[in-house]
Amino acid sequence: MDHTSPPHYSGAMKGFHWLVVVLLAVQYTLGWTMPELRRGMPPEGLVNLHLSFGVAIGAVMALRLGWRLLTPQPAADPRLPAWQHKAAAAVHGLLYLLVFALVLTGWADASRRGWTVTLFGTLDLPALVATGSPLGRTLGEMHEALVTVLLVLIGLHVAAVAVHVVLWRDRILDRMLPRRT
């Protein structure tokens, strides 16, 4: 193991991870319970909350990525085979990519509808595409499809954790859990 690498993720990385888990759970709940989007409808109530949580998720993920790139992360567990390291790296990379893609495609869809995307009414973001944009419509359709892809990938991530915890009992999950003193 690299001696400059900590054995566990930092408190900040753990906090970012679990905050994103909670924000995504809220976001999916909002997405499933908000009204069907119709032409000319204003972004009120649950729709506006969905947009705000999307901005918050994008901001937290950007901070998380920045922290990951700028601070030492735990070295890969040397007890695990190389294919598991590669699979984990691929899944984590895809999770980051999909979350950012969902934020941007949702923002573009809102922009093409003529909606102002805000962070809980405090910070207005610029439109990514013009109102009525065909590109915005395409990105909005992609947004819906990417939701399913992200759910499947999250399911694979959780299943892999369950295998490590239940079958292999290798305590790999301990690196992301709060430390006990």
Buried (B, 14 or more C-beta within 10 A) or exposed (E): EEEEEBEBBBEEBBBBBEBBEEBBEBBBBBBEEBEEBEEEEEBEEBBBBBBBBBBBBBBBBEEBBEBBEEEEBBEBBEEBEEEBEEBBEEBEEBBBEBBBBBBBBBBBBBBBBBBEBBBEEEEEBEBBBEEEBEEBBBBBEBBEEBBEBBEEBBEBBEEBEEEBBEEEEBEBEBBBEEEEE
